[in-house]
Amino acid sequence: MSAAPGETARYEAASLLEQLFAPGLAGGTLLIVATVAALVWANSGASDSYDAVWGARFTIGFEGFQLSKPLVLWVNDLLMAIFFLLVGLEIKAELLTGELNSPRKAAVPAIAALGGMLVPAAIFFLVAHGDPSERGWGTPIATDIAFALGCLRMLGTRVPASLLVFLTALAIIDDLGAILVITVFYAHDLSTAALATAAVLTIGLVVANRLGVRRISIYLVLGAALWVATLKSGIHATIAGVILGLCIPATAPAGAVDSSQPAASESPLRVVEHALAPWVNLVIIPLFALANAGVRLGGITLSDLYSPAALGIVLGLVVGKQLGIFSVTYAAVRLGLGSLPVGVTWRHLYGASVLGGIGFTMALFMASLAYGEGNSLAEQAKMAILIASLVCGAAGILILLRASRPHQGNSGTDAG
């Protein structure tokens, strides 16, 4: 006996929700929900409350030493430092035991990431050179790892698992490049004393690691002090998260084997990574989107979309990313510098290259560093990032769907 139409519709809706909030996709789903919520909130009758909430000033500390910031900057400076702590842990894990643990394995994703950073930056610079917006050249270099991998996971077995590994490695190296850009190009009003303090604390973290200290609380205390010192130094405070992540030990304590408590035999790196990942993916990144994606669409004109900032970002992400990733990877493989992962064809690679143009979270973050908040350049950049990320996400999925039906080959010889 067939189910009634209403029951079928309810079953399909429940099945869709179950898929969207499955462990591999829940973070991306919440990110989309938070983005839509920010856009609705910022363009509703309650738009003034959006500014009021995220502009509300919060102060912590004690007399003589206080940190006072608007709520949006607590999100961008503190919570994003925790996000970058997770990035630092992932980079270290990949370098030690993952897809980046040998020059041969790291060659192709590293070259792909480099092309995916240089070409978008060059396109942006060509478009915006001489304009006040040229400071935002770093905006289109970043790939949103959560969104890009979420799109791939949505395709399930239609794409080879090795493509997911390749894009993960590429995005991690891309994040490392973005971190270097933030450190070198978006520092401001440097404080020698704070920099010296940060350097001493970094040395302390390295020494603790080399001495075999495994107590996580020691690293967290030093990391918190490093965050404050970095915040005061003029270098963006998120760098403290990366440094802390790279210094947390990746080996378990000697003799720590307890079958009743598996975590006791895990390395501090894995313990912290497992503890942070749900909070970062399900809370911090969606909260960042809610705080930063509230673009006022009513104030956007056609001329804004053709402005150097917006045009540079859209062309950088939509054209530059796919051109940079695909072309340099093709050249590297043809020159024998590396090979495509097993099962990945050139069509798969092209689809993944397009997905690399989903800049979203990282691009919004870079734009906030370049342009600040609450001005026309920032609004133009945010709108361009949303448009480009939507285009790249949809196009990448369609390309991979077409590539995967006739092409499930085992080599990179398909140049179609």
C-alpha positions in Angstrom: 0.0 0.0 0.0 1.5 3.3 -1.1 1.9 6.2 1.3 -0.4 9.2 1.2 1.1 12.3 -0.7 1.2 14.2 2.6 3.1 11.4 4.4 5.5 11.1 1.4 6.2 14.9 1.5 6.8 14.8 5.3 9.1 11.8 4.9 11.1 13.5 2.1 11.4 16.7 4.1 12.6 14.8 7.2 15.1 12.9 5.1 16.4 16.1 3.6 16.8 17.6 7.0 18.6 14.5 8.2 21.1 14.8 5.3 21.6 18.5 5.8 22.4 18.1 9.5 24.5 14.9 9.1 27.9 15.2 10.8 29.8 16.0 7.6 27.4 18.8 6.5 25.9 20.3 9.7 28.6 23.0 9.9 28.0 24.1 6.3 24.2 24.0 6.8 24.4 26.2 9.9 26.7 28.5 8.0 24.1 29.0 5.3 21.4 29.5 7.9 23.4 32.1 9.8 24.2 33.9 6.5 20.6 34.1 5.5 19.6 35.1 9.0 22.2 38.0 8.9 20.9 39.2 5.5 17.3 39.1 6.6 18.1 40.8 10.0 20.2 43.5 8.4 17.5 44.2 5.7 14.4 44.0 7.9 12.6 46.6 10.0 14.8 45.5 12.9 18.0 46.5 11.0 19.0 49.1 13.6 19.1 46.3 16.2 21.7 44.4 14.0 24.1 47.4 14.3 23.2 47.9 18.0 23.9 44.2 18.9 27.2 43.8 17.0 28.3 47.3 17.8 27.7 47.0 21.6 30.9 47.5 23.5 32.1 44.8 26.0 35.0 45.3 28.4 36.9 42.7 30.3 39.9 43.0 32.6 40.6 45.0 35.7 41.7 48.6 36.5 44.9 49.4 34.7 44.5 46.6 32.2 41.3 46.4 30.2 40.3 45.1 26.7 37.3 47.0 25.3 35.8 46.1 21.9 32.5 46.0 20.0 30.9 42.6 20.0 31.7 42.1 16.3 35.5 42.5 17.1 35.3 40.1 20.0 34.0 37.6 17.4 36.6 38.5 14.8 39.6 38.8 17.1 38.9 36.2 19.8 36.6 33.6 18.4 38.4 33.6 15.1 41.7 33.0 17.0 40.1 29.8 18.2 39.1 28.9 14.6 42.8 29.5 13.6 43.9 27.4 16.5 42.0 24.5 14.9 43.6 25.4 11.5 47.0 25.3 13.1 46.3 21.9 14.6 45.1 20.6 11.2 48.1 22.0 9.4 50.4 20.2 11.9 48.6 16.9 11.6 48.8 17.0 7.8 52.5 17.9 7.9 53.2 15.0 10.3 51.0 12.2 9.2 48.6 13.4 6.5 48.6 14.4 2.9 51.5 16.9 3.4 54.0 14.7 5.2 56.3 14.3 2.2 57.5 16.7 -0.5 56.1 14.3 -3.2 52.6 14.2 -1.6 52.5 17.9 -0.8 53.8 19.0 -4.2 50.6 19.1 -6.2 48.2 20.6 -3.6 50.9 23.1 -2.6 51.4 24.2 -6.2 47.6 24.3 -6.7 47.1 26.4 -3.6 49.9 28.8 -4.7 48.3 29.3 -8.1 44.9 29.7 -6.4 46.3 32.6 -4.3 48.6 34.4 -6.8 46.2 34.6 -9.8 43.2 36.0 -7.9 45.4 38.5 -6.2 46.9 39.6 -9.5 43.4 39.9 -11.1 42.2 42.0 -8.2 45.3 44.2 -8.3 44.9 44.8 -12.1 41.2 45.8 -11.6 41.7 48.0 -8.5 45.2 49.4 -8.9 45.3 53.0 -8.1 41.9 52.9 -6.4 41.5 53.2 -2.6 40.1 49.7 -2.6 43.4 48.1 -3.8 44.3 47.4 -0.1 41.8 44.5 -0.3 43.9 42.5 -2.8 44.1 39.7 -0.2 40.4 39.2 -0.1 40.0 36.8 -3.1 43.0 34.6 -2.2 41.2 32.6 0.5 39.1 29.5 0.2 36.4 28.7 2.7 37.3 25.2 3.7 34.0 24.4 5.4 31.8 25.5 2.5 34.0 24.0 -0.2 34.3 20.6 1.5 30.6 20.7 2.4 29.7 21.1 -1.3 31.9 18.0 -2.1 30.4 16.0 0.7 26.9 16.7 -0.7 27.9 14.8 -3.8 28.7 11.7 -1.8 30.0 8.8 -3.8 29.6 10.7 -7.1 33.1 12.0 -6.6 36.2 10.0 -5.6 37.2 10.2 -1.9 40.7 11.2 -3.0 39.3 14.5 -4.4 38.1 15.4 -0.9 41.5 14.7 0.5 43.1 16.8 -2.3 40.8 19.7 -1.7 41.3 19.5 2.0 45.1 19.7 1.6 44.8 22.5 -0.9 42.5 24.5 1.4 44.8 24.0 4.4 47.8 25.3 2.5 45.6 28.1 1.2 44.8 29.0 4.9 48.5 29.0 5.7 49.1 31.5 2.8 46.2 33.6 4.1 47.8 33.6 7.6 51.1 34.8 6.1 49.3 37.6 4.2 47.5 38.7 7.4 50.8 38.7 9.4 52.9 40.6 6.8 50.4 42.9 5.0 47.6 43.6 7.5 49.6 44.5 10.6 49.2 48.1 11.9 50.7 50.4 14.5 53.3 47.8 15.6 54.2 47.8 19.3 57.8 46.7 19.9 57.1 45.8 23.6 54.1 43.7 22.8 55.9 42.0 19.9 58.8 41.2 22.2 56.4 39.7 24.8 54.7 37.7 22.1 58.1 36.4 20.9 59.0 35.3 24.5 55.7 33.5 24.9 56.1 31.8 21.6 59.6 30.6 22.7 58.0 29.4 25.9 55.5 27.3 23.9 58.3 25.8 21.7 60.4 25.0 24.8 57.5 23.4 26.5 56.9 21.2 23.4 60.6 20.3 23.2 60.8 19.4 26.9 57.9 17.0 26.4 55.3 18.9 28.4 51.9 17.2 27.8 49.7 19.1 30.2 47.2 20.9 27.9 46.3 23.6 30.4 49.9 24.9 30.3 49.7 25.5 26.6 46.2 27.1 26.9 47.5 29.5 29.5 50.5 30.5 27.5 48.3 30.7 24.4 45.8 33.1 26.1 48.7 35.3 27.1 50.1 35.1 23.6 46.7 36.2 22.2 46.7 39.3 24.4 50.3 40.2 23.5 49.5 39.7 19.8 46.4 41.8 20.1 48.4 44.6 21.6 51.2 44.2 19.1 49.4 45.4 15.9 49.6 42.0 14.3 46.2 40.4 14.0 45.4 38.3 17.1 44.3 35.3 15.2 48.0 34.5 14.5 48.2 33.5 18.2 45.8 30.7 17.5 48.0 29.3 14.6 51.2 29.5 16.7 49.5 27.7 19.6 48.2 25.0 17.3 51.6 24.3 15.8 53.2 24.1 19.3 50.7 21.7 20.9 52.4 18.2 21.1 51.3 15.7 18.4 52.6 12.6 20.4 50.8 10.9 23.3 52.4 10.8 26.7 54.8 7.8 27.1 53.0 4.7 28.4 49.6 6.4 28.3 47.5 3.4 27.3 44.1 3.1 28.9 41.5 1.1 27.0 38.7 2.3 29.2 39.6 5.9 28.4 40.7 6.2 24.8 41.4 9.9 25.2 44.1 9.1 27.7 46.2 7.5 25.0 45.6 10.3 22.5 48.1 13.1 21.8 47.3 16.6 23.2 46.9 17.7 19.5 44.1 15.2 18.9 42.4 15.8 22.2 42.3 19.6 21.6 41.3 19.1 17.9 38.4 16.8 18.8 37.2 19.1 21.6 37.4 22.2 19.4 36.0 20.9 16.0 32.3 20.8 17.0 32.4 24.3 18.6 34.3 25.8 15.7 32.1 24.2 13.0 28.7 24.5 14.7 29.1 27.7 16.8 32.1 29.9 16.0 31.9 29.9 12.2 28.1 30.4 12.0 28.4 33.1 14.6 31.1 34.8 12.5 28.8 34.7 9.5 25.9 36.1 11.5 28.1 39.0 12.7 29.7 39.8 9.4 27.3 38.9 6.5 24.7 41.5 7.3 24.9 43.4 4.0 22.2 46.1 3.5 21.0 45.1 0.0 18.8 48.2 -0.3 21.9 50.4 -0.3 23.6 48.4 -3.1 23.4 50.0 -6.5 24.5 48.7 -9.9 27.5 51.0 -9.8 28.5 49.4 -6.5 28.7 46.0 -8.2 30.9 47.5 -10.9 33.2 49.2 -8.4 36.8 48.1 -8.4 36.5 46.4 -5.1 33.4 44.4 -6.0 34.6 43.6 -9.6 38.1 42.6 -8.4 36.7 40.2 -5.8 34.1 38.6 -8.1 36.7 38.2 -10.9 39.3 37.1 -8.5 37.2 34.4 -6.9 35.1 33.2 -9.9 37.8 33.4 -12.6 41.1 33.7 -10.8 40.6 30.7 -8.4 39.7 28.2 -11.1 42.3 29.5 -13.5 45.1 29.6 -10.9 44.3 26.2 -9.3 43.7 24.3 -12.6 46.4 25.7 -14.8 49.3 25.4 -12.4 48.2 21.9 -11.4 48.0 20.9 -15.1 51.5 22.3 -15.7 52.9 20.6 -12.6 51.5 17.2 -13.5 52.7 17.5 -17.2 56.1 18.5 -16.0 56.3 15.4 -13.7 56.4 17.4 -10.5 53.6 15.3 -9.1 50.4 13.4 -10.1 46.7 13.6 -9.6 45.2 11.6 -6.8 44.0 8.1 -7.7 40.6 8.2 -9.3 40.7 12.0 -10.0 40.3 13.1 -13.6 40.9 16.5 -15.0 37.2 17.2 -15.0 37.1 16.4 -11.3 40.0 18.7 -10.8 38.3 21.5 -12.7 35.1 21.2 -10.6 37.2 21.3 -7.4 39.1 24.4 -8.8 35.8 26.2 -9.2 34.7 25.2 -5.7 38.0 26.8 -4.5 36.4 30.1 -5.4 34.1 29.9 -2.4 35.8 32.4 -0.4 33.0 33.2 2.0 34.2 33.1 5.7 37.9 33.7 5.1 37.2 36.3 2.4 34.8 38.2 4.7 37.5 38.1 7.4 40.2 39.4 5.0 37.8 42.1 3.8 37.2 43.2 7.4 41.0 43.5 7.9 41.4 45.5 4.7 38.4 47.8 4.8 37.2 47.8 8.4 33.4 47.8 9.1 30.5 50.1 8.3 31.8 51.8 5.2 30.9 51.6 1.5 34.0 49.6 0.6 33.3 47.0 3.2 29.6 46.7 2.0 30.7 46.3 -1.6 33.2 43.7 -0.7 30.7 41.7 1.3 28.2 41.7 -1.5 30.8 40.7 -4.0 32.0 37.8 -1.7 28.4 36.5 -1.3 27.7 36.6 -5.1 31.0 35.0 -6.1 30.8 32.3 -3.4 27.2 31.4 -4.5 28.3 31.3 -8.2 31.3 29.1 -7.5 29.4 26.8 -5.2 26.6 26.2 -7.7 28.9 25.9 -10.7 31.3 23.6 -9.0 28.6 21.2 -8.0 27.1 21.1 -11.5 30.5 20.6 -13.1 31.3 17.7 -10.7 27.9 16.1 -11.3 28.5 16.1 -15.0 32.1 14.9 -14.6 31.2 12.1 -12.3 28.5 10.4 -14.4 30.6 9.3 -17.4 34.0 9.7 -15.7 34.9 7.6 -12.7 38.4 6.8 -14.1 41.5 5.9 -12.2 43.9 8.4 -13.6 44.4 12.0 -14.6 44.5 11.4 -18.4 41.1 12.7 -19.2 41.8 16.2 -20.5 38.2 16.9 -21.5 
